Amino acid sequence: QLKLVESGGGSVQAGGSLRLSCAASKSTYYMGWFRQAPGKEREGVAGISSDGQIKYAEHVKGRFTISRDDANHTIYLQMDSLKPEDTAMYYCATDLSPRECVILEGWWRPRGVLPFAYWGRGTQVTVSS
């Protein structure tokens, strides 16, 4: 029904930059990025809606920039001033139905108990000190 494919991950030194891309089979209302490091819970990094709402997790605000290109059904995550604690698998996620999204306990997520229904396979980001 909806396919998401992430790309752009890699290994960089602290202070470096990476740009992640997520190509979707169609654009949806709210799309965004999550990350998960080994042994840690999944964290919502940033989200962007088709009507211009943008939300960032507190831990990445000022360093990461999310954008979208609806003509090409793609969202991006520009990550600057990377830190070792940014090391994780980064996933793109969305839903077919419009979902309101919020910042809860410092992290971005859809409102309510249900997670997004559609996820990509992820792209690994590794930041060395």
URQUIMO-V620965 format. One record per residue. N is the residue number from 1. RES is the residue in one letter. SS is DSSP state (2 for helix, 1 for strand, 0 for the rest). OMEGA is omega in degrees with one decimal (none if undefined). NEAR is the number of other C-alpha atoms within 12 Angstrom. Layout:
n=N res=RES ss=SS omega=OMEGA near=NEAR
n=N res=RES ss=SS omega=OMEGA near=NEAR
//
This chain:
n=1 res=Q ss=0 omega=179.9 near=13
n=2 res=L ss=0 omega=-178.3 near=22
n=3 res=K ss=0 omega=178.9 near=24
n=4 res=L ss=1 omega=-179.3 near=32
n=5 res=V ss=1 omega=179.6 near=30
n=6 res=E ss=1 omega=174.5 near=33
n=7 res=S ss=1 omega=173.8 near=27
n=8 res=G ss=0 omega=178.6 near=27
n=9 res=G ss=0 omega=179.3 near=30
n=10 res=G ss=1 omega=179.5 near=26
n=11 res=S ss=1 omega=178.9 near=25
n=12 res=V ss=1 omega=174.1 near=25
n=13 res=Q ss=1 omega=177.6 near=21
n=14 res=A ss=0 omega=-177.5 near=21
n=15 res=G ss=0 omega=-179.2 near=19
n=16 res=G ss=0 omega=-176.0 near=24
n=17 res=S ss=0 omega=171.0 near=26
n=18 res=L ss=1 omega=175.8 near=33
n=19 res=R ss=1 omega=178.5 near=30
n=20 res=L ss=1 omega=175.6 near=36
n=21 res=S ss=1 omega=175.1 near=35
n=22 res=C ss=1 omega=179.0 near=41
n=23 res=A ss=1 omega=-179.8 near=35
n=24 res=A ss=1 omega=177.7 near=33
n=25 res=S ss=0 omega=173.0 near=23
n=26 res=K ss=0 omega=176.9 near=25
n=27 res=S ss=0 omega=178.0 near=31
n=28 res=T ss=0 omega=-172.8 near=35
n=29 res=Y ss=0 omega=-178.4 near=29
n=30 res=Y ss=1 omega=178.3 near=42
n=31 res=M ss=1 omega=-178.7 near=54
n=32 res=G ss=1 omega=-174.6 near=54
n=33 res=W ss=1 omega=172.1 near=52
n=34 res=F ss=1 omega=174.3 near=42
n=35 res=R ss=1 omega=177.9 near=39
n=36 res=Q ss=1 omega=176.0 near=26
n=37 res=A ss=0 omega=179.6 near=23
n=38 res=P ss=0 omega=177.7 near=16
n=39 res=G ss=0 omega=-178.9 near=9
n=40 res=K ss=0 omega=176.8 near=12
n=41 res=E ss=0 omega=176.5 near=13
n=42 res=R ss=0 omega=-176.7 near=21
n=43 res=E ss=1 omega=175.7 near=35
n=44 res=G ss=1 omega=-172.6 near=39
n=45 res=V ss=1 omega=-177.0 near=43
n=46 res=A ss=1 omega=177.8 near=47
n=47 res=G ss=1 omega=-179.2 near=45
n=48 res=I ss=1 omega=-179.3 near=40
n=49 res=S ss=1 omega=-179.5 near=29
n=50 res=S ss=0 omega=177.5 near=25
n=51 res=D ss=0 omega=168.6 near=16
n=52 res=G ss=0 omega=176.0 near=16
n=53 res=Q ss=0 omega=176.8 near=21
n=54 res=I ss=1 omega=177.7 near=30
n=55 res=K ss=1 omega=178.6 near=34
n=56 res=Y ss=1 omega=170.1 near=34
n=57 res=A ss=0 omega=-177.5 near=30
n=58 res=E ss=0 omega=-174.9 near=20
n=59 res=H ss=0 omega=-176.6 near=23
n=60 res=V ss=0 omega=-177.7 near=31
n=61 res=K ss=0 omega=-178.8 near=24
n=62 res=G ss=0 omega=179.5 near=17
n=63 res=R ss=0 omega=-177.9 near=25
n=64 res=F ss=1 omega=177.3 near=31
n=65 res=T ss=1 omega=178.9 near=30
n=66 res=I ss=1 omega=177.3 near=37
n=67 res=S ss=1 omega=179.9 near=32
n=68 res=R ss=1 omega=177.2 near=34
n=69 res=D ss=1 omega=-174.5 near=23
n=70 res=D ss=0 omega=177.7 near=24
n=71 res=A ss=0 omega=-179.7 near=14
n=72 res=N ss=0 omega=177.3 near=16
n=73 res=H ss=0 omega=-174.9 near=26
n=74 res=T ss=1 omega=169.3 near=33
n=75 res=I ss=1 omega=-176.2 near=42
n=76 res=Y ss=1 omega=172.4 near=35
n=77 res=L ss=1 omega=175.0 near=41
n=78 res=Q ss=1 omega=-176.6 near=28
n=79 res=M ss=1 omega=178.9 near=36
n=80 res=D ss=0 omega=179.4 near=24
n=81 res=S ss=0 omega=-176.5 near=25
n=82 res=L ss=0 omega=-179.9 near=31
n=83 res=K ss=0 omega=177.0 near=26
n=84 res=P ss=2 omega=179.7 near=19
n=85 res=E ss=2 omega=173.2 near=23
n=86 res=D ss=2 omega=179.8 near=38
n=87 res=T ss=0 omega=-176.9 near=28
n=88 res=A ss=1 omega=166.2 near=32
n=89 res=M ss=1 omega=-179.1 near=35
n=90 res=Y ss=1 omega=-177.2 near=41
n=91 res=Y ss=1 omega=172.4 near=41
n=92 res=C ss=1 omega=-177.9 near=45
n=93 res=A ss=1 omega=178.0 near=44
n=94 res=T ss=1 omega=175.0 near=46
n=95 res=D ss=0 omega=175.5 near=30
n=96 res=L ss=0 omega=179.6 near=21
n=97 res=S ss=0 omega=179.1 near=16
n=98 res=P ss=0 omega=179.1 near=20
n=99 res=R ss=0 omega=171.8 near=28
n=100 res=E ss=0 omega=-179.5 near=27
n=101 res=C ss=1 omega=-173.8 near=33
n=102 res=V ss=1 omega=168.0 near=27
n=103 res=I ss=1 omega=-177.9 near=24
n=104 res=L ss=1 omega=-177.9 near=20
n=105 res=E ss=0 omega=174.9 near=13
n=106 res=G ss=0 omega=-177.1 near=18
n=107 res=W ss=1 omega=-179.9 near=28
n=108 res=W ss=1 omega=178.9 near=35
n=109 res=R ss=1 omega=173.8 near=36
n=110 res=P ss=1 omega=178.0 near=35
n=111 res=R ss=0 omega=179.3 near=18
n=112 res=G ss=0 omega=-174.4 near=13
n=113 res=V ss=0 omega=-175.9 near=11
n=114 res=L ss=0 omega=174.3 near=14
n=115 res=P ss=0 omega=172.6 near=22
n=116 res=F ss=0 omega=-175.1 near=33
n=117 res=A ss=0 omega=-173.3 near=23
n=118 res=Y ss=1 omega=-175.7 near=28
n=119 res=W ss=1 omega=170.5 near=30
n=120 res=G ss=0 omega=-178.9 near=30
n=121 res=R ss=0 omega=175.0 near=22
n=122 res=G ss=0 omega=174.3 near=29
n=123 res=T ss=1 omega=-172.9 near=32
n=124 res=Q ss=1 omega=173.3 near=28
n=125 res=V ss=1 omega=179.3 near=36
n=126 res=T ss=1 omega=-179.2 near=29
n=127 res=V ss=1 omega=-179.0 near=27
n=128 res=S ss=1 omega=-178.3 near=18
n=129 res=S ss=0 omega=none near=16
//
